[in-house]
Amino acid sequence: MKKIEAIIQPFKLEDVKEALKNIGVDGMTISEVRGHGRQKGHKEVYRGQEYNVDLLPKVKFEMIVTDNRLDEVLDTIANAARTGKIGDGKIFVFDVAEAIRIRNGDRGESAI
């Protein structure tokens, strides 16, 4: 099993969510986060004072998938989130040692 964490632009949230639903991925956790990579933020003016906005709003998707679905899910996220511009985001993949469904004690792939 693999854990996927994808950091994307907020306006791509619905596109990615719909694309994942279309391939049958139901379980996901979505969080509003802030950060920056190469974008480095931008300058804004408030009441005549200039200041840096260096932590930009992003959305983080987290999901656990079986090994045989990994490539399909990664391609789906990347294609749905891509604009071709700086700041599109990143996808990270981690190994998952175990998953347990609390409700009934299912373990492993049957828990996801």
Phi and psi in radians as a Rosetta constraint file:
Dihedral C 1 N 2 CA 2 C 2 CIRCULARHARMONIC -2.269 0.35
Dihedral N 2 CA 2 C 2 N 3 CIRCULARHARMONIC 2.545 0.35
Dihedral C 2 N 3 CA 3 C 3 CIRCULARHARMONIC -1.796 0.35
Dihedral N 3 CA 3 C 3 N 4 CIRCULARHARMONIC 2.275 0.35
Dihedral C 3 N 4 CA 4 C 4 CIRCULARHARMONIC -1.915 0.35
Dihedral N 4 CA 4 C 4 N 5 CIRCULARHARMONIC 2.257 0.35
Dihedral C 4 N 5 CA 5 C 5 CIRCULARHARMONIC -2.092 0.35
Dihedral N 5 CA 5 C 5 N 6 CIRCULARHARMONIC 2.148 0.35
Dihedral C 5 N 6 CA 6 C 6 CIRCULARHARMONIC -2.154 0.35
Dihedral N 6 CA 6 C 6 N 7 CIRCULARHARMONIC 2.223 0.35
Dihedral C 6 N 7 CA 7 C 7 CIRCULARHARMONIC -1.851 0.35
Dihedral N 7 CA 7 C 7 N 8 CIRCULARHARMONIC 2.109 0.35
Dihedral C 7 N 8 CA 8 C 8 CIRCULARHARMONIC -2.328 0.35
Dihedral N 8 CA 8 C 8 N 9 CIRCULARHARMONIC 3.001 0.35
Dihedral C 8 N 9 CA 9 C 9 CIRCULARHARMONIC -1.222 0.35
Dihedral N 9 CA 9 C 9 N 10 CIRCULARHARMONIC 2.442 0.35
Dihedral C 9 N 10 CA 10 C 10 CIRCULARHARMONIC -1.008 0.35
Dihedral N 10 CA 10 C 10 N 11 CIRCULARHARMONIC -0.621 0.35
Dihedral C 10 N 11 CA 11 C 11 CIRCULARHARMONIC -1.262 0.35
Dihedral N 11 CA 11 C 11 N 12 CIRCULARHARMONIC -0.137 0.35
Dihedral C 11 N 12 CA 12 C 12 CIRCULARHARMONIC -1.690 0.35
Dihedral N 12 CA 12 C 12 N 13 CIRCULARHARMONIC 0.032 0.35
Dihedral C 12 N 13 CA 13 C 13 CIRCULARHARMONIC -0.927 0.35
Dihedral N 13 CA 13 C 13 N 14 CIRCULARHARMONIC -0.953 0.35
Dihedral C 13 N 14 CA 14 C 14 CIRCULARHARMONIC -1.140 0.35
Dihedral N 14 CA 14 C 14 N 15 CIRCULARHARMONIC -0.659 0.35
Dihedral C 14 N 15 CA 15 C 15 CIRCULARHARMONIC -1.073 0.35
Dihedral N 15 CA 15 C 15 N 16 CIRCULARHARMONIC -0.811 0.35
Dihedral C 15 N 16 CA 16 C 16 CIRCULARHARMONIC -1.187 0.35
Dihedral N 16 CA 16 C 16 N 17 CIRCULARHARMONIC -0.766 0.35
Dihedral C 16 N 17 CA 17 C 17 CIRCULARHARMONIC -1.042 0.35
Dihedral N 17 CA 17 C 17 N 18 CIRCULARHARMONIC -0.791 0.35
Dihedral C 17 N 18 CA 18 C 18 CIRCULARHARMONIC -1.147 0.35
Dihedral N 18 CA 18 C 18 N 19 CIRCULARHARMONIC -0.726 0.35
Dihedral C 18 N 19 CA 19 C 19 CIRCULARHARMONIC -1.090 0.35
Dihedral N 19 CA 19 C 19 N 20 CIRCULARHARMONIC -0.706 0.35
Dihedral C 19 N 20 CA 20 C 20 CIRCULARHARMONIC -1.180 0.35
Dihedral N 20 CA 20 C 20 N 21 CIRCULARHARMONIC -0.697 0.35
Dihedral C 20 N 21 CA 21 C 21 CIRCULARHARMONIC -1.081 0.35
Dihedral N 21 CA 21 C 21 N 22 CIRCULARHARMONIC -0.670 0.35
Dihedral C 21 N 22 CA 22 C 22 CIRCULARHARMONIC -1.127 0.35
Dihedral N 22 CA 22 C 22 N 23 CIRCULARHARMONIC -0.437 0.35
Dihedral C 22 N 23 CA 23 C 23 CIRCULARHARMONIC -1.759 0.35
Dihedral N 23 CA 23 C 23 N 24 CIRCULARHARMONIC 0.146 0.35
Dihedral C 23 N 24 CA 24 C 24 CIRCULARHARMONIC 1.555 0.35
Dihedral N 24 CA 24 C 24 N 25 CIRCULARHARMONIC 0.310 0.35
Dihedral C 24 N 25 CA 25 C 25 CIRCULARHARMONIC -1.572 0.35
Dihedral N 25 CA 25 C 25 N 26 CIRCULARHARMONIC 1.965 0.35
Dihedral C 25 N 26 CA 26 C 26 CIRCULARHARMONIC -1.736 0.35
Dihedral N 26 CA 26 C 26 N 27 CIRCULARHARMONIC -0.731 0.35
Dihedral C 26 N 27 CA 27 C 27 CIRCULARHARMONIC -1.512 0.35
Dihedral N 27 CA 27 C 27 N 28 CIRCULARHARMONIC 2.113 0.35
Dihedral C 27 N 28 CA 28 C 28 CIRCULARHARMONIC -2.750 0.35
Dihedral N 28 CA 28 C 28 N 29 CIRCULARHARMONIC 2.690 0.35
Dihedral C 28 N 29 CA 29 C 29 CIRCULARHARMONIC -2.058 0.35
Dihedral N 29 CA 29 C 29 N 30 CIRCULARHARMONIC 2.303 0.35
Dihedral C 29 N 30 CA 30 C 30 CIRCULARHARMONIC -2.129 0.35
Dihedral N 30 CA 30 C 30 N 31 CIRCULARHARMONIC 2.260 0.35
Dihedral C 30 N 31 CA 31 C 31 CIRCULARHARMONIC -2.243 0.35
Dihedral N 31 CA 31 C 31 N 32 CIRCULARHARMONIC 2.544 0.35
Dihedral C 31 N 32 CA 32 C 32 CIRCULARHARMONIC -1.527 0.35
Dihedral N 32 CA 32 C 32 N 33 CIRCULARHARMONIC 2.184 0.35
Dihedral C 32 N 33 CA 33 C 33 CIRCULARHARMONIC -2.267 0.35
Dihedral N 33 CA 33 C 33 N 34 CIRCULARHARMONIC 3.015 0.35
Dihedral C 33 N 34 CA 34 C 34 CIRCULARHARMONIC -2.306 0.35
Dihedral N 34 CA 34 C 34 N 35 CIRCULARHARMONIC 2.561 0.35
Dihedral C 34 N 35 CA 35 C 35 CIRCULARHARMONIC 3.043 0.35
Dihedral N 35 CA 35 C 35 N 36 CIRCULARHARMONIC -3.072 0.35
Dihedral C 35 N 36 CA 36 C 36 CIRCULARHARMONIC -2.738 0.35
Dihedral N 36 CA 36 C 36 N 37 CIRCULARHARMONIC 2.720 0.35
Dihedral C 36 N 37 CA 37 C 37 CIRCULARHARMONIC -2.134 0.35
Dihedral N 37 CA 37 C 37 N 38 CIRCULARHARMONIC -2.054 0.35
Dihedral C 37 N 38 CA 38 C 38 CIRCULARHARMONIC -1.253 0.35
Dihedral N 38 CA 38 C 38 N 39 CIRCULARHARMONIC -0.302 0.35
Dihedral C 38 N 39 CA 39 C 39 CIRCULARHARMONIC -1.045 0.35
Dihedral N 39 CA 39 C 39 N 40 CIRCULARHARMONIC -0.688 0.35
Dihedral C 39 N 40 CA 40 C 40 CIRCULARHARMONIC 1.131 0.35
Dihedral N 40 CA 40 C 40 N 41 CIRCULARHARMONIC 0.082 0.35
Dihedral C 40 N 41 CA 41 C 41 CIRCULARHARMONIC 1.466 0.35
Dihedral N 41 CA 41 C 41 N 42 CIRCULARHARMONIC -2.847 0.35
Dihedral C 41 N 42 CA 42 C 42 CIRCULARHARMONIC -2.727 0.35
Dihedral N 42 CA 42 C 42 N 43 CIRCULARHARMONIC 2.969 0.35
Dihedral C 42 N 43 CA 43 C 43 CIRCULARHARMONIC -1.726 0.35
Dihedral N 43 CA 43 C 43 N 44 CIRCULARHARMONIC 2.487 0.35
Dihedral C 43 N 44 CA 44 C 44 CIRCULARHARMONIC -2.323 0.35
Dihedral N 44 CA 44 C 44 N 45 CIRCULARHARMONIC 2.834 0.35
Dihedral C 44 N 45 CA 45 C 45 CIRCULARHARMONIC -2.068 0.35
Dihedral N 45 CA 45 C 45 N 46 CIRCULARHARMONIC 2.275 0.35
Dihedral C 45 N 46 CA 46 C 46 CIRCULARHARMONIC -2.319 0.35
Dihedral N 46 CA 46 C 46 N 47 CIRCULARHARMONIC 2.102 0.35
Dihedral C 46 N 47 CA 47 C 47 CIRCULARHARMONIC 0.882 0.35
Dihedral N 47 CA 47 C 47 N 48 CIRCULARHARMONIC 0.746 0.35
Dihedral C 47 N 48 CA 48 C 48 CIRCULARHARMONIC 1.440 0.35
Dihedral N 48 CA 48 C 48 N 49 CIRCULARHARMONIC -0.102 0.35
Dihedral C 48 N 49 CA 49 C 49 CIRCULARHARMONIC -1.793 0.35
Dihedral N 49 CA 49 C 49 N 50 CIRCULARHARMONIC 2.296 0.35
Dihedral C 49 N 50 CA 50 C 50 CIRCULARHARMONIC -1.553 0.35
Dihedral N 50 CA 50 C 50 N 51 CIRCULARHARMONIC 2.391 0.35
Dihedral C 50 N 51 CA 51 C 51 CIRCULARHARMONIC -2.531 0.35
Dihedral N 51 CA 51 C 51 N 52 CIRCULARHARMONIC 2.758 0.35
Dihedral C 51 N 52 CA 52 C 52 CIRCULARHARMONIC -1.577 0.35
Dihedral N 52 CA 52 C 52 N 53 CIRCULARHARMONIC 2.334 0.35
Dihedral C 52 N 53 CA 53 C 53 CIRCULARHARMONIC -1.845 0.35
Dihedral N 53 CA 53 C 53 N 54 CIRCULARHARMONIC 1.681 0.35
Dihedral C 53 N 54 CA 54 C 54 CIRCULARHARMONIC -1.834 0.35
Dihedral N 54 CA 54 C 54 N 55 CIRCULARHARMONIC -0.116 0.35
Dihedral C 54 N 55 CA 55 C 55 CIRCULARHARMONIC -1.963 0.35
Dihedral N 55 CA 55 C 55 N 56 CIRCULARHARMONIC 1.798 0.35
Dihedral C 55 N 56 CA 56 C 56 CIRCULARHARMONIC -1.572 0.35
Dihedral N 56 CA 56 C 56 N 57 CIRCULARHARMONIC 2.592 0.35
Dihedral C 56 N 57 CA 57 C 57 CIRCULARHARMONIC -1.191 0.35
Dihedral N 57 CA 57 C 57 N 58 CIRCULARHARMONIC 2.367 0.35
Dihedral C 57 N 58 CA 58 C 58 CIRCULARHARMONIC -2.416 0.35
Dihedral N 58 CA 58 C 58 N 59 CIRCULARHARMONIC 2.992 0.35
Dihedral C 58 N 59 CA 59 C 59 CIRCULARHARMONIC -2.170 0.35
Dihedral N 59 CA 59 C 59 N 60 CIRCULARHARMONIC 2.371 0.35
Dihedral C 59 N 60 CA 60 C 60 CIRCULARHARMONIC -1.987 0.35
Dihedral N 60 CA 60 C 60 N 61 CIRCULARHARMONIC 2.170 0.35
Dihedral C 60 N 61 CA 61 C 61 CIRCULARHARMONIC -1.715 0.35
Dihedral N 61 CA 61 C 61 N 62 CIRCULARHARMONIC 2.362 0.35
Dihedral C 61 N 62 CA 62 C 62 CIRCULARHARMONIC -2.263 0.35
Dihedral N 62 CA 62 C 62 N 63 CIRCULARHARMONIC 2.353 0.35
Dihedral C 62 N 63 CA 63 C 63 CIRCULARHARMONIC -2.728 0.35
Dihedral N 63 CA 63 C 63 N 64 CIRCULARHARMONIC 2.707 0.35
Dihedral C 63 N 64 CA 64 C 64 CIRCULARHARMONIC -1.928 0.35
Dihedral N 64 CA 64 C 64 N 65 CIRCULARHARMONIC 2.289 0.35
Dihedral C 64 N 65 CA 65 C 65 CIRCULARHARMONIC -2.290 0.35
Dihedral N 65 CA 65 C 65 N 66 CIRCULARHARMONIC 2.771 0.35
Dihedral C 65 N 66 CA 66 C 66 CIRCULARHARMONIC -1.278 0.35
Dihedral N 66 CA 66 C 66 N 67 CIRCULARHARMONIC 2.726 0.35
Dihedral C 66 N 67 CA 67 C 67 CIRCULARHARMONIC -1.016 0.35
Dihedral N 67 CA 67 C 67 N 68 CIRCULARHARMONIC -0.642 0.35
Dihedral C 67 N 68 CA 68 C 68 CIRCULARHARMONIC -1.280 0.35
Dihedral N 68 CA 68 C 68 N 69 CIRCULARHARMONIC -0.244 0.35
Dihedral C 68 N 69 CA 69 C 69 CIRCULARHARMONIC -1.770 0.35
Dihedral N 69 CA 69 C 69 N 70 CIRCULARHARMONIC -0.078 0.35
Dihedral C 69 N 70 CA 70 C 70 CIRCULARHARMONIC -0.959 0.35
Dihedral N 70 CA 70 C 70 N 71 CIRCULARHARMONIC -0.955 0.35
Dihedral C 70 N 71 CA 71 C 71 CIRCULARHARMONIC -1.070 0.35
Dihedral N 71 CA 71 C 71 N 72 CIRCULARHARMONIC -0.712 0.35
Dihedral C 71 N 72 CA 72 C 72 CIRCULARHARMONIC -1.071 0.35
Dihedral N 72 CA 72 C 72 N 73 CIRCULARHARMONIC -0.785 0.35
Dihedral C 72 N 73 CA 73 C 73 CIRCULARHARMONIC -1.184 0.35
Dihedral N 73 CA 73 C 73 N 74 CIRCULARHARMONIC -0.750 0.35
Dihedral C 73 N 74 CA 74 C 74 CIRCULARHARMONIC -1.056 0.35
Dihedral N 74 CA 74 C 74 N 75 CIRCULARHARMONIC -0.798 0.35
Dihedral C 74 N 75 CA 75 C 75 CIRCULARHARMONIC -1.086 0.35
Dihedral N 75 CA 75 C 75 N 76 CIRCULARHARMONIC -0.704 0.35
Dihedral C 75 N 76 CA 76 C 76 CIRCULARHARMONIC -1.105 0.35
Dihedral N 76 CA 76 C 76 N 77 CIRCULARHARMONIC -0.813 0.35
Dihedral C 76 N 77 CA 77 C 77 CIRCULARHARMONIC -1.099 0.35
Dihedral N 77 CA 77 C 77 N 78 CIRCULARHARMONIC -0.849 0.35
Dihedral C 77 N 78 CA 78 C 78 CIRCULARHARMONIC -1.061 0.35
Dihedral N 78 CA 78 C 78 N 79 CIRCULARHARMONIC -0.770 0.35
Dihedral C 78 N 79 CA 79 C 79 CIRCULARHARMONIC -1.185 0.35
Dihedral N 79 CA 79 C 79 N 80 CIRCULARHARMONIC -0.669 0.35
Dihedral C 79 N 80 CA 80 C 80 CIRCULARHARMONIC -1.297 0.35
Dihedral N 80 CA 80 C 80 N 81 CIRCULARHARMONIC -0.516 0.35
Dihedral C 80 N 81 CA 81 C 81 CIRCULARHARMONIC -1.603 0.35
Dihedral N 81 CA 81 C 81 N 82 CIRCULARHARMONIC -0.263 0.35
Dihedral C 81 N 82 CA 82 C 82 CIRCULARHARMONIC -1.272 0.35
Dihedral N 82 CA 82 C 82 N 83 CIRCULARHARMONIC 2.256 0.35
Dihedral C 82 N 83 CA 83 C 83 CIRCULARHARMONIC -2.008 0.35
Dihedral N 83 CA 83 C 83 N 84 CIRCULARHARMONIC -0.313 0.35
Dihedral C 83 N 84 CA 84 C 84 CIRCULARHARMONIC 1.546 0.35
Dihedral N 84 CA 84 C 84 N 85 CIRCULARHARMONIC 0.087 0.35
Dihedral C 84 N 85 CA 85 C 85 CIRCULARHARMONIC -1.952 0.35
Dihedral N 85 CA 85 C 85 N 86 CIRCULARHARMONIC 2.797 0.35
Dihedral C 85 N 86 CA 86 C 86 CIRCULARHARMONIC -1.048 0.35
Dihedral N 86 CA 86 C 86 N 87 CIRCULARHARMONIC 2.458 0.35
Dihedral C 86 N 87 CA 87 C 87 CIRCULARHARMONIC 1.684 0.35
Dihedral N 87 CA 87 C 87 N 88 CIRCULARHARMONIC 0.109 0.35
Dihedral C 87 N 88 CA 88 C 88 CIRCULARHARMONIC -1.090 0.35
Dihedral N 88 CA 88 C 88 N 89 CIRCULARHARMONIC -0.523 0.35
Dihedral C 88 N 89 CA 89 C 89 CIRCULARHARMONIC 2.119 0.35
Dihedral N 89 CA 89 C 89 N 90 CIRCULARHARMONIC -2.930 0.35
Dihedral C 89 N 90 CA 90 C 90 CIRCULARHARMONIC -2.508 0.35
Dihedral N 90 CA 90 C 90 N 91 CIRCULARHARMONIC 2.756 0.35
Dihedral C 90 N 91 CA 91 C 91 CIRCULARHARMONIC -2.201 0.35
Dihedral N 91 CA 91 C 91 N 92 CIRCULARHARMONIC 2.323 0.35
Dihedral C 91 N 92 CA 92 C 92 CIRCULARHARMONIC -2.112 0.35
Dihedral N 92 CA 92 C 92 N 93 CIRCULARHARMONIC 2.524 0.35
Dihedral C 92 N 93 CA 93 C 93 CIRCULARHARMONIC -2.199 0.35
Dihedral N 93 CA 93 C 93 N 94 CIRCULARHARMONIC 2.290 0.35
Dihedral C 93 N 94 CA 94 C 94 CIRCULARHARMONIC -2.204 0.35
Dihedral N 94 CA 94 C 94 N 95 CIRCULARHARMONIC 2.615 0.35
Dihedral C 94 N 95 CA 95 C 95 CIRCULARHARMONIC -1.330 0.35
Dihedral N 95 CA 95 C 95 N 96 CIRCULARHARMONIC 2.483 0.35
Dihedral C 95 N 96 CA 96 C 96 CIRCULARHARMONIC -2.019 0.35
Dihedral N 96 CA 96 C 96 N 97 CIRCULARHARMONIC 2.132 0.35
Dihedral C 96 N 97 CA 97 C 97 CIRCULARHARMONIC -1.329 0.35
Dihedral N 97 CA 97 C 97 N 98 CIRCULARHARMONIC -0.644 0.35
Dihedral C 97 N 98 CA 98 C 98 CIRCULARHARMONIC -2.750 0.35
Dihedral N 98 CA 98 C 98 N 99 CIRCULARHARMONIC 2.632 0.35
Dihedral C 98 N 99 CA 99 C 99 CIRCULARHARMONIC -2.355 0.35
Dihedral N 99 CA 99 C 99 N 100 CIRCULARHARMONIC 2.391 0.35
Dihedral C 99 N 100 CA 100 C 100 CIRCULARHARMONIC -2.318 0.35
Dihedral N 100 CA 100 C 100 N 101 CIRCULARHARMONIC 2.187 0.35
Dihedral C 100 N 101 CA 101 C 101 CIRCULARHARMONIC -1.429 0.35
Dihedral N 101 CA 101 C 101 N 102 CIRCULARHARMONIC 2.065 0.35
Dihedral C 101 N 102 CA 102 C 102 CIRCULARHARMONIC -1.104 0.35
Dihedral N 102 CA 102 C 102 N 103 CIRCULARHARMONIC -0.686 0.35
Dihedral C 102 N 103 CA 103 C 103 CIRCULARHARMONIC -0.982 0.35
Dihedral N 103 CA 103 C 103 N 104 CIRCULARHARMONIC -0.797 0.35
Dihedral C 103 N 104 CA 104 C 104 CIRCULARHARMONIC -2.264 0.35
Dihedral N 104 CA 104 C 104 N 105 CIRCULARHARMONIC 0.045 0.35
Dihedral C 104 N 105 CA 105 C 105 CIRCULARHARMONIC 1.454 0.35
Dihedral N 105 CA 105 C 105 N 106 CIRCULARHARMONIC 0.101 0.35
Dihedral C 105 N 106 CA 106 C 106 CIRCULARHARMONIC -0.944 0.35
Dihedral N 106 CA 106 C 106 N 107 CIRCULARHARMONIC 2.519 0.35
Dihedral C 106 N 107 CA 107 C 107 CIRCULARHARMONIC -2.212 0.35
Dihedral N 107 CA 107 C 107 N 108 CIRCULARHARMONIC 2.726 0.35
Dihedral C 107 N 108 CA 108 C 108 CIRCULARHARMONIC 1.261 0.35
Dihedral N 108 CA 108 C 108 N 109 CIRCULARHARMONIC -2.546 0.35
Dihedral C 108 N 109 CA 109 C 109 CIRCULARHARMONIC -1.101 0.35
Dihedral N 109 CA 109 C 109 N 110 CIRCULARHARMONIC -0.501 0.35
Dihedral C 109 N 110 CA 110 C 110 CIRCULARHARMONIC -1.206 0.35
Dihedral N 110 CA 110 C 110 N 111 CIRCULARHARMONIC -0.305 0.35
Dihedral C 110 N 111 CA 111 C 111 CIRCULARHARMONIC -1.416 0.35
Dihedral N 111 CA 111 C 111 N 112 CIRCULARHARMONIC -0.304 0.35
